[in-house]
Amino acid sequence: MEQTLRFAAKTRTPHQRFDNEPRSKFVTIVTDVLTTIFGLKHAKKTRVGDAAIRGVSGGEKKRVSISEALAARSLIGAWDKHVSSHEYLFDY
């Protein structure tokens, strides 16, 4: 999961960064902030998974998708379901 977020952040790292920090530091900061905000720190080393490979849970997968879109600084985002606070709180 961490690899997915790092890739998204790396592909869209801005040319102008604060204090001319290195690209790798920017990617690490973005990844750490998003995993903290979306409660994914415990699953950093877990695969996202699919039908054949077991990975993060369904709720975590939703949050990974949203985090990935934010890491890639997407201009438009659309999801067919929202992630409610109730689902987020009891996903552990």
C-alpha positions in Angstrom: 0.0 0.0 0.0 2.8 2.4 0.8 4.4 1.6 -2.6 1.2 2.7 -4.3 1.1 6.0 -2.5 4.8 6.6 -3.0 4.4 6.0 -6.8 1.4 8.4 -7.0 3.3 11.1 -5.1 6.5 10.6 -7.1 4.8 10.9 -10.5 3.2 14.3 -9.6 5.9 15.9 -7.4 5.8 19.6 -8.1 9.0 21.2 -9.6 8.8 24.1 -7.0 9.0 22.6 -3.5 9.3 24.3 -0.1 12.9 25.2 0.8 14.0 23.3 -2.4 13.7 20.0 -0.5 14.7 16.9 -2.4 12.0 14.9 -4.3 12.5 11.9 -2.0 11.8 13.9 1.1 8.6 15.4 -0.4 7.4 11.9 -1.4 8.0 10.6 2.1 6.2 13.5 3.8 3.2 13.2 1.5 3.0 9.5 2.1 3.3 9.8 5.8 0.7 12.6 6.1 -1.8 10.7 4.0 -1.4 7.4 5.8 -1.8 9.2 9.1 -4.9 11.2 8.0 -6.7 8.2 6.6 -5.7 5.8 9.4 -3.6 3.5 7.2 -0.3 3.6 9.1 -0.8 0.0 10.4 -1.2 -1.2 6.8 1.8 0.5 5.2 3.5 -2.8 4.3 0.3 -4.6 3.3 -0.5 -5.2 -0.3 -3.6 -3.6 -1.7 -4.7 -7.0 -3.1 -7.4 -8.1 -5.5 -9.7 -11.0 -6.0 -6.8 -13.5 -6.1 -4.4 -11.8 -3.6 -5.5 -11.0 -0.1 -4.7 -7.5 0.9 -6.2 -4.6 2.9 -9.8 -4.6 3.9 -12.6 -3.1 1.8 -12.8 0.1 3.8 -9.0 0.4 3.8 -9.0 -0.1 0.0 -11.4 2.8 -0.3 -9.2 5.0 1.8 -6.1 4.0 -0.2 -7.9 5.0 -3.4 -8.7 8.4 -2.0 -5.2 8.8 -0.7 -3.7 7.8 -4.0 -5.8 10.5 -5.8 -4.7 13.1 -3.3 -1.1 12.0 -3.5 -1.3 12.4 -7.3 -2.8 15.8 -6.9 -5.7 14.9 -9.2 -7.8 17.8 -10.4 -11.1 15.8 -10.5 -12.2 12.9 -8.3 -15.4 10.9 -8.4 -16.5 8.0 -6.2 -19.7 6.0 -6.3 -19.9 5.6 -2.6 -18.8 7.8 0.3 -16.7 6.7 3.2 -18.8 7.5 6.2 -17.2 8.4 9.6 -19.1 5.4 11.1 -17.4 3.0 8.6 -14.0 4.7 9.2 -14.3 4.5 13.0 -15.2 0.8 13.1 -12.9 -0.5 10.4 -10.2 -1.6 12.8 
